[in-house]
Amino acid sequence: MNEDQNNSHNPRYDEEGETLVKEKLREPPLYKVILLNDDFTPMDFVVHILKKFFQKNEEEAQRIMWAVHSQGKGIAGLYPYDVAETKVYQVNQYSKQKEHPLKIVMEEDNAC
């Protein structure tokens, strides 16, 4: 075993060898899942999507739907990459199956 491998299993101490140095772990980035407005998807379908895939209650779903309608987009939630990617895929597939052109995308949340 080389020295690097040996050291990778040893805890790190300060220069005097007395205090264990804690390494800071960074949280993985979160991704915004965003619903995009279009001129064809019914508002009640957007509310349905928010309740079915994002577990929003009626009030939250209505608020987000109005943001989509009036501002062109609305944030359905913040998730780790894999979860966000899965939700985007599921909603796009479901919308296509129900013959609605609703689009949903994800982007890294820069606020983190």
C-alpha positions as CSV (number, residue, x, y, z in Angstrom):
1,M,0.0,0.0,0.0
2,N,1.4,3.4,-0.9
3,E,1.5,6.4,1.4
4,D,-1.5,8.1,-0.1
5,Q,-3.7,5.1,0.4
6,N,-2.5,4.7,4.0
7,N,-3.2,8.4,4.8
8,S,-6.7,8.3,3.2
9,H,-7.9,6.1,6.1
10,N,-6.3,8.1,8.9
11,P,-8.1,11.0,10.5
12,R,-6.5,14.4,10.0
13,Y,-5.0,16.3,12.9
14,D,-3.6,19.8,13.3
15,E,0.1,20.6,13.2
16,E,0.6,19.6,16.8
17,G,-1.1,16.3,16.2
18,E,-3.7,17.0,18.9
19,T,-6.9,18.2,17.5
20,L,-8.9,16.3,14.9
21,V,-9.5,18.6,11.9
22,K,-13.1,18.4,10.5
23,E,-13.3,18.6,6.8
24,K,-16.3,20.5,5.5
25,L,-18.6,18.6,3.2
26,R,-20.5,20.6,0.7
27,E,-24.2,19.8,0.2
28,P,-24.9,18.7,-3.4
29,P,-26.5,21.4,-5.4
30,L,-30.3,21.6,-5.7
31,Y,-32.2,22.0,-8.9
32,K,-35.3,24.0,-9.6
33,V,-38.1,22.1,-11.4
34,I,-39.8,24.7,-13.5
35,L,-43.2,24.5,-15.3
36,L,-43.3,26.6,-18.5
37,N,-46.3,28.4,-19.9
38,D,-47.9,27.6,-23.2
39,D,-51.1,28.8,-24.8
40,F,-52.8,25.3,-24.9
41,T,-52.4,23.4,-21.6
42,P,-55.5,24.0,-19.4
43,M,-54.9,25.6,-16.0
44,D,-56.6,22.7,-14.3
45,F,-54.2,20.3,-15.8
46,V,-51.2,22.3,-14.4
47,V,-52.9,22.2,-11.0
48,H,-53.4,18.4,-11.4
49,I,-49.7,18.0,-12.2
50,L,-48.6,20.0,-9.2
51,K,-50.8,17.9,-6.9
52,K,-50.0,14.5,-8.5
53,F,-46.2,14.8,-9.0
54,F,-45.2,17.5,-6.4
55,Q,-47.6,16.8,-3.6
56,K,-48.8,20.4,-3.5
57,N,-52.1,21.2,-1.8
58,E,-54.8,23.0,-3.7
59,E,-53.7,26.5,-2.6
60,E,-50.0,25.9,-3.4
61,A,-50.9,24.4,-6.8
62,Q,-53.2,27.3,-7.6
63,R,-50.5,29.9,-6.6
64,I,-47.8,28.1,-8.8
65,M,-50.2,27.7,-11.7
66,W,-51.0,31.5,-11.7
67,A,-47.2,32.2,-11.7
68,V,-46.9,30.0,-14.7
69,H,-49.8,31.7,-16.4
70,S,-48.8,35.3,-15.6
71,Q,-45.0,35.2,-15.4
72,G,-44.4,32.5,-18.0
73,K,-43.0,30.0,-15.5
74,G,-43.4,28.7,-12.0
75,I,-41.1,26.7,-9.7
76,A,-42.7,23.4,-8.7
77,G,-39.9,22.6,-6.2
78,L,-36.2,22.2,-5.4
79,Y,-34.6,18.8,-5.5
80,P,-31.3,16.9,-5.8
81,Y,-30.3,16.3,-9.4
82,D,-31.6,12.7,-9.7
83,V,-35.0,13.6,-8.2
84,A,-35.4,16.7,-10.4
85,E,-34.4,14.8,-13.5
86,T,-36.9,12.0,-12.7
87,K,-39.8,14.5,-12.1
88,V,-39.1,16.3,-15.3
89,Y,-39.2,13.0,-17.2
90,Q,-42.3,11.8,-15.5
91,V,-44.3,15.0,-16.0
92,N,-43.2,15.3,-19.7
93,Q,-44.2,11.7,-20.4
94,Y,-47.5,12.1,-18.5
95,S,-48.3,15.4,-20.3
96,K,-47.6,13.8,-23.7
97,Q,-49.7,10.8,-22.8
98,K,-52.6,13.1,-21.9
99,E,-52.0,15.1,-25.1
100,H,-51.0,18.3,-23.5
101,P,-48.0,20.3,-24.6
102,L,-46.9,21.3,-21.1
103,K,-43.2,21.5,-20.7
104,I,-41.2,21.2,-17.6
105,V,-37.4,21.8,-17.2
106,M,-34.8,21.9,-14.5
107,E,-32.0,24.3,-13.8
108,E,-29.4,24.5,-11.0
109,D,-30.4,26.7,-8.1
110,N,-27.8,29.4,-7.8
111,A,-29.1,30.5,-4.4
112,C,-27.5,27.5,-2.7
